[in-house]
Amino acid sequence: MSEFSSSSSHWYGIRDEGNMINPLPDQQRYDESEITKIADNMLLFQRSNGGWAKNYDMRAILTLEQIERLRATKDEFETTFDNATTYTQVQYLAKVYTKTQLEKYREGCLKGLEFILDAQYENGGWPQYYPLKENYSRHITFNDGAYIGIMKTLRMIVENDSSFSFLDDDLRFRIETAYERGLDCILNCQIVDQGRLTAWCQQHDAETLQPAWARAYEPPSICNGESASIVQFLMDMDEPDQRIIRAIQSAVKWFADSRIYNTRVETFEAEPLETQYKTITKDRRVVHDPEAPPIWTRYYELETGKPLFSDRNSELLYSMAEVSRERRVGYAWYIYSPQKVLDAYPAWLQKHELQENVLKP
């Protein structure tokens, strides 16, 4: 159930009056071994269009009132791939059906797969929400693993994972087609900056495929966190073609060149600060540390390659110290995830017997 932790923690940690249901102070939870009860919950939370809304606990032992509320709101969509939603439920229901052979779980899984196929753009990308909303969520969304989570689910089917052995040939063909289109869109979104193939943004315009603004503090830029997940996905392919190899090599070179040395982010106790969202009791600062491992900023400015920051007013900033304390503490401005790609790169070269090592001088 680890894939569902983001949504469940949001449900318990952020009370939202817009939720279909909110947790009780003493909300009980099913044990992870109670798979049919958890799967029954997933069917309750599944919307009539086949998708799921985010930020609920699939393990919650629901009251009769909560159950009735979910049934009464089946047509309230707000369905999304954000916070590891929908594609995770599809995988879970497939596994439970394979184990139990109970038809209701097969039907729920198939509805979820149809939702994923319906949500895909003609160019192969996926938005954050479907049906589409009139905001940034319409963009092709790599943020928080949405796009890659969908693609990993489809790849399970393409590679004949036994959890999905019940799918018929027609649906398999449609999923294989969607997967190939999704892969093509990933490669088409890779940013060419100053004539150089680099990495990806968190979100890309659904029509032009160019880097796009997401939330107010998430500017168009080269985004190393999301890019690291994309590259890891591409590196897991057994038989990459030349275009995929070029995409990986270019991103690896970008990660190597954008490393920041002698830098560490320190969190420390500070005077309590009341904000619109919560009380903040900590602060963060960047400190010089010659022994620190390489680190990266979340964003790099297009055209200049400078580390980039922002705030809720969308102002472009060039140090974390300029960011308001609420966003400075509440957002991951520095990351380490590209190091996983750099660590895996030598073995990837060896696996595919590639001679060009972009990390060598």
C-alpha positions as CSV (number, residue, x, y, z in Angstrom):
1,M,0.0,0.0,0.0
2,S,3.0,2.3,0.0
3,E,1.9,3.7,-3.4
4,F,-1.2,5.1,-1.7
5,S,0.6,6.9,1.2
6,S,0.7,10.3,-0.4
7,S,-3.1,10.5,-0.8
8,S,-3.9,9.0,2.6
9,S,-1.5,11.4,4.4
10,H,-3.1,14.3,2.6
11,W,-6.6,13.1,3.7
12,Y,-5.6,12.9,7.3
13,G,-3.3,15.9,7.4
14,I,-5.3,18.6,5.4
15,R,-8.9,19.0,6.1
16,D,-10.7,20.1,2.9
17,E,-14.3,21.1,3.0
18,G,-14.4,20.3,-0.7
19,N,-13.8,16.6,0.0
20,M,-16.6,14.1,-0.6
21,I,-15.9,12.8,2.9
22,N,-13.4,13.8,5.6
23,P,-11.8,11.5,8.1
24,L,-13.2,11.0,11.6
25,P,-10.9,11.8,14.6
26,D,-10.7,8.0,15.4
27,Q,-11.0,6.7,11.8
28,Q,-10.0,3.0,11.9
29,R,-8.1,1.3,9.0
30,Y,-8.0,-2.1,7.5
31,D,-4.8,-4.2,7.8
32,E,-2.9,-4.4,4.6
33,S,-3.7,-8.2,4.4
34,E,-7.4,-7.5,4.1
35,I,-7.2,-7.1,0.4
36,T,-10.8,-7.6,-0.6
37,K,-12.0,-5.0,1.9
38,I,-9.5,-2.5,0.6
39,A,-10.5,-3.4,-3.0
40,D,-14.2,-2.9,-2.1
41,N,-13.2,0.5,-0.8
42,M,-11.6,1.3,-4.1
43,L,-14.8,0.4,-5.9
44,L,-16.7,2.7,-3.6
45,F,-14.3,5.6,-4.2
46,Q,-14.2,5.0,-8.0
47,R,-16.2,7.6,-9.9
48,S,-18.7,6.7,-12.6
49,N,-16.2,7.8,-15.3
50,G,-13.8,5.1,-14.1
51,G,-11.2,7.4,-12.4
52,W,-10.5,8.3,-8.8
53,A,-10.3,11.5,-6.9
54,K,-7.1,12.1,-4.9
55,N,-6.3,12.4,-1.2
56,Y,-8.4,9.7,0.4
57,D,-7.4,6.6,2.4
58,M,-8.2,3.3,0.6
59,R,-7.7,1.5,3.9
60,A,-10.2,3.5,5.9
61,I,-12.9,1.5,7.6
62,L,-15.8,3.7,6.5
63,T,-18.9,4.5,8.4
64,L,-22.4,3.9,6.9
65,E,-22.7,7.7,6.5
66,Q,-19.4,7.9,4.7
67,I,-20.4,5.0,2.4
68,E,-23.7,6.6,1.6
69,R,-22.0,9.9,0.8
70,L,-19.6,8.2,-1.6
71,R,-22.4,6.5,-3.4
72,A,-24.3,9.8,-3.6
73,T,-21.3,11.5,-5.2
74,K,-20.4,8.9,-7.9
75,D,-20.9,11.5,-10.6
76,E,-18.7,14.1,-8.9
77,F,-15.5,13.6,-10.9
78,E,-12.5,15.6,-9.8
79,T,-10.7,12.5,-11.2
80,T,-6.9,12.7,-11.5
81,F,-3.5,11.0,-11.7
82,D,-2.0,13.4,-9.1
83,N,-0.6,12.0,-5.9
84,A,-0.3,8.5,-7.4
85,T,-4.1,8.2,-8.0
86,T,-6.0,6.1,-10.5
87,Y,-3.2,4.1,-12.0
88,T,-2.4,2.7,-8.5
89,Q,-6.0,1.6,-8.0
90,V,-6.0,-0.1,-11.4
91,Q,-2.9,-2.1,-10.5
92,Y,-4.3,-3.1,-7.1
93,L,-7.7,-4.2,-8.5
94,A,-5.9,-6.2,-11.2
95,K,-3.9,-8.1,-8.6
96,V,-6.9,-8.7,-6.3
97,Y,-9.0,-10.0,-9.3
98,T,-6.1,-12.3,-10.3
99,K,-6.1,-13.7,-6.8
100,T,-9.8,-13.9,-6.1
101,Q,-11.4,-14.2,-9.6
102,L,-14.3,-12.0,-8.3
103,E,-15.8,-10.2,-11.3
104,K,-16.4,-6.9,-9.6
105,Y,-12.7,-6.3,-9.3
106,R,-12.1,-7.1,-12.9
107,E,-14.9,-4.6,-13.9
108,G,-13.4,-1.9,-11.7
109,C,-9.9,-2.4,-13.2
110,L,-11.3,-2.3,-16.8
111,K,-13.2,0.9,-16.1
112,G,-10.0,2.4,-14.7
113,L,-8.0,1.4,-17.8
114,E,-10.7,2.9,-20.1
115,F,-10.4,6.1,-18.1
116,I,-6.6,6.2,-18.6
117,L,-7.1,5.6,-22.4
118,D,-9.8,8.3,-22.6
119,A,-7.7,10.9,-20.8
120,Q,-4.7,10.6,-23.2
121,Y,-4.1,13.4,-25.6
122,E,-3.8,12.7,-29.3
123,N,-0.1,13.6,-29.0
124,G,0.4,10.9,-26.4
125,G,0.5,13.0,-23.2
126,W,-1.7,12.9,-20.2
127,P,-3.1,15.9,-18.2
128,Q,-3.1,15.9,-14.4
129,Y,-6.9,15.9,-14.2
130,Y,-9.6,14.4,-16.5
131,P,-12.1,15.6,-17.5
132,L,-10.0,18.7,-18.3
133,K,-10.1,21.7,-16.0
134,E,-9.6,25.4,-17.0
135,N,-6.2,25.7,-15.3
136,Y,-2.6,24.4,-15.3
137,S,-3.8,20.8,-14.8
138,R,-4.6,20.6,-18.5
139,H,-0.9,20.6,-19.2
140,I,1.0,17.4,-19.9
141,T,2.0,16.5,-16.3
142,F,5.3,14.8,-15.2
143,N,4.9,16.4,-11.8
144,D,4.8,14.0,-8.8
145,G,5.2,11.0,-11.1
146,A,1.8,11.2,-12.7
147,Y,2.8,10.6,-16.3
148,I,5.5,8.0,-15.5
149,G,3.1,6.2,-13.1
150,I,0.6,5.8,-16.0
151,M,3.4,4.6,-18.3
152,K,4.7,2.0,-15.8
153,T,1.2,0.6,-15.4
154,L,0.8,0.3,-19.2
155,R,4.3,-1.2,-19.5
156,M,3.2,-4.0,-17.1
157,I,0.5,-4.9,-19.6
158,V,2.8,-4.5,-22.6
159,E,5.3,-6.8,-21.0
160,N,2.6,-9.4,-20.1
161,D,2.6,-9.0,-16.3
162,S,0.5,-11.9,-14.9
163,S,-1.6,-9.5,-12.9
164,F,-3.2,-8.4,-16.2
165,S,-3.5,-11.8,-17.9
166,F,-7.3,-11.4,-18.1
167,L,-7.2,-8.6,-20.6
168,D,-8.5,-9.4,-24.1
169,D,-6.5,-8.9,-27.3
170,D,-8.5,-5.8,-28.4
171,L,-7.8,-3.9,-25.1
172,R,-4.1,-5.0,-25.2
173,F,-3.7,-3.6,-28.6
174,R,-5.2,-0.3,-27.6
175,I,-3.0,-0.2,-24.5
176,E,0.1,-1.0,-26.5
177,T,-0.8,1.8,-28.9
178,A,-1.3,4.2,-26.0
179,Y,2.0,3.2,-24.5
180,E,3.9,3.8,-27.8
181,R,2.2,7.2,-28.2
182,G,3.1,8.1,-24.6
183,L,6.7,7.1,-25.1
184,D,6.9,9.3,-28.3
185,C,5.4,12.2,-26.4
186,I,8.1,11.9,-23.6
187,L,10.8,12.2,-26.2
188,N,9.0,15.1,-28.0
189,C,8.8,17.0,-24.7
190,Q,12.5,16.8,-23.9
191,I,13.8,20.4,-23.8
192,V,16.2,21.8,-26.4
193,D,17.8,24.8,-24.7
194,Q,20.3,27.0,-26.4
195,G,20.7,24.3,-29.1
196,R,21.3,21.5,-26.5
197,L,19.1,18.6,-25.7
198,T,18.7,18.7,-21.9
199,A,15.9,17.3,-19.7
200,W,12.2,18.0,-19.0
201,C,9.9,20.4,-17.2
202,Q,7.3,19.5,-14.6
203,Q,4.5,20.3,-17.0
204,H,4.4,20.9,-20.7
205,D,1.9,22.8,-22.8
206,A,-0.6,20.2,-24.2
207,E,-0.4,21.7,-27.7
208,T,3.1,23.1,-28.2
209,L,4.8,20.7,-25.8
210,Q,6.9,23.6,-24.5
211,P,7.7,24.0,-20.7
212,A,4.7,25.7,-19.0
213,W,3.8,27.3,-15.7
214,A,2.2,24.9,-13.2
215,R,1.3,26.3,-9.7
216,A,2.2,29.9,-9.1
217,Y,5.7,29.0,-7.7
218,E,6.4,26.3,-10.4
219,P,7.9,28.2,-13.4
220,P,8.7,26.9,-16.9
221,S,12.2,25.6,-16.5
222,I,14.4,22.5,-16.6
223,C,13.2,20.4,-13.7
224,N,15.7,17.8,-12.5
225,G,13.5,15.9,-10.0
226,E,10.8,14.9,-12.6
227,S,13.5,14.5,-15.2
228,A,15.4,11.9,-13.0
229,S,12.3,9.8,-12.8
230,I,11.8,10.0,-16.6
231,V,15.4,9.0,-17.3
232,Q,15.1,6.0,-14.9
233,F,12.0,4.9,-16.7
234,L,13.8,5.1,-20.1
235,M,16.9,3.3,-18.7
236,D,14.7,0.4,-17.6
237,M,13.8,-0.4,-21.2
238,D,15.3,-3.6,-22.5
239,E,15.8,-2.6,-26.1
240,P,16.1,1.2,-26.4
241,D,16.3,2.6,-29.9
242,Q,18.8,5.3,-30.9
243,R,16.4,8.1,-30.1
244,I,15.9,6.8,-26.5
245,I,19.6,6.3,-26.1
246,R,20.2,9.9,-27.2
247,A,17.6,11.2,-24.8
248,I,19.2,9.3,-21.9
249,Q,22.7,10.4,-22.8
250,S,21.7,14.0,-23.2
251,A,19.9,14.1,-19.8
252,V,22.8,12.3,-18.0
253,K,25.2,14.9,-19.4
254,W,22.8,17.7,-18.2
255,F,22.6,16.2,-14.7
256,A,26.4,16.0,-14.5
257,D,26.8,19.6,-15.7
258,S,24.2,21.0,-13.4
259,R,25.6,19.5,-10.2
260,I,26.2,22.0,-7.3
261,Y,29.1,21.3,-4.9
262,N,29.9,22.3,-1.4
263,T,26.3,23.0,-0.6
264,R,23.9,21.7,2.0
265,V,20.4,22.7,3.0
266,E,19.9,23.0,6.8
267,T,16.6,23.0,8.6
268,F,16.5,24.7,12.0
269,E,14.0,25.7,14.7
270,A,12.6,29.2,14.4
271,E,10.0,31.5,15.9
272,P,6.5,30.2,15.1
273,L,4.9,31.8,12.1
274,E,1.1,31.7,11.4
275,T,0.3,31.3,7.7
276,Q,-2.9,30.8,5.8
277,Y,-2.1,27.1,5.7
278,K,-0.5,26.2,9.0
279,T,1.8,27.2,11.8
280,I,5.4,27.0,10.8
281,T,8.0,26.4,13.5
282,K,11.1,25.8,11.3
283,D,13.1,27.5,8.7
284,R,15.7,26.5,6.1
285,R,19.0,28.0,4.8
286,V,21.7,27.0,2.4
287,V,25.1,26.5,4.0
288,H,28.6,26.0,2.6
289,D,29.8,22.5,3.3
290,P,33.0,21.2,1.5
291,E,32.1,17.6,2.6
292,A,28.5,17.7,1.2
293,P,27.6,15.4,-1.7
294,P,26.5,16.9,-5.0
295,I,23.1,18.5,-4.9
296,W,20.8,20.0,-7.5
297,T,18.1,22.7,-7.4
298,R,14.6,21.7,-8.4
299,Y,14.5,24.3,-11.2
300,Y,17.1,25.7,-13.7
301,E,16.3,28.7,-15.7
302,L,15.8,28.3,-19.4
303,E,18.5,30.0,-21.6
304,T,20.8,30.8,-18.6
305,G,21.0,27.5,-16.8
306,K,20.9,29.4,-13.4
307,P,19.4,27.8,-10.3
308,L,15.8,29.2,-10.2
309,F,13.3,29.7,-7.4
310,S,9.9,31.3,-7.1
311,D,7.1,32.1,-4.7
312,R,3.3,32.3,-4.6
313,N,3.4,35.6,-6.5
314,S,5.2,33.9,-9.4
315,E,8.3,36.2,-9.1
316,L,11.4,34.6,-10.5
317,L,14.1,34.4,-7.8
318,Y,17.7,33.3,-7.8
319,S,18.3,32.1,-4.2
320,M,16.3,30.2,-1.7
321,A,16.8,33.0,0.9
322,E,14.6,35.2,-1.3
323,V,11.7,32.8,-1.1
324,S,9.0,33.5,1.6
325,R,9.5,31.4,4.7
326,E,6.2,29.5,4.1
327,R,7.3,28.3,0.7
328,R,11.0,28.0,1.7
329,V,10.0,25.4,4.3
330,G,7.0,23.9,2.5
331,Y,8.7,23.0,-0.8
332,A,11.7,20.9,-1.9
333,W,13.9,23.5,-3.6
334,Y,17.0,21.3,-3.5
335,I,17.0,17.6,-4.5
336,Y,19.4,14.6,-4.8
337,S,17.4,12.4,-7.2
338,P,19.7,12.9,-10.3
339,Q,22.4,11.1,-8.4
340,K,20.5,7.9,-8.7
341,V,20.6,8.3,-12.5
342,L,24.4,9.0,-12.5
343,D,25.0,6.0,-10.2
344,A,23.0,3.7,-12.6
345,Y,24.6,5.1,-15.8
346,P,27.7,2.9,-15.9
347,A,25.7,-0.3,-15.6
348,W,23.3,0.9,-18.2
349,L,26.1,1.5,-20.7
350,Q,27.5,-1.9,-20.0
351,K,24.1,-3.6,-20.4
352,H,23.6,-2.2,-23.8
353,E,27.3,-2.4,-24.8
354,L,27.5,1.3,-25.6
355,Q,30.9,2.9,-26.1
356,E,30.0,6.6,-25.7
357,N,30.3,7.7,-22.0
358,V,29.2,11.3,-21.7
359,L,30.6,11.5,-18.2
360,K,34.2,11.1,-19.4
361,P,36.2,14.3,-20.2
